[in-house]
Amino acid sequence: MSEQSPAERELAQLLVESLNLEDVAPEQIDPDAALFNDGLGLDSIDALELALAITKRYGFQLRSDNDENRRIFASLRALSSHIEQHRAA
């Protein structure tokens, strides 16, 4: 497992808190592992809840009709990178 950057740690904390992942500690989330299916096991409802939490925390919206969502939500690292590029200052 690669090490989380500070931004990835912050996002992992948000992910665990907003999705009430009781059996997962933020530092246990591999930044390169898949967030959905065989990885962390999130589903489409989790994606919606996470997108809402990201909107509140970082000040921009993740749209459900974005063709890039599969890439954006591929892993903690990919999502964190997308947030860093688009977050409100």
DAHUCOR-V490786 format. One record per helix or strand of 3 or more residues. SS is the DSSP state (helix for helix, strand for strand). FROM is the first residue (numbers start at 0). TO is the last residue. Records with the same first field share a line. If there is no record, write none. Layout:
SS->FROM-TO ; FROM-TO
//
This chain:
helix->5-17 ; 25-27 ; 43-57 ; 68-71 ; 75-85
//
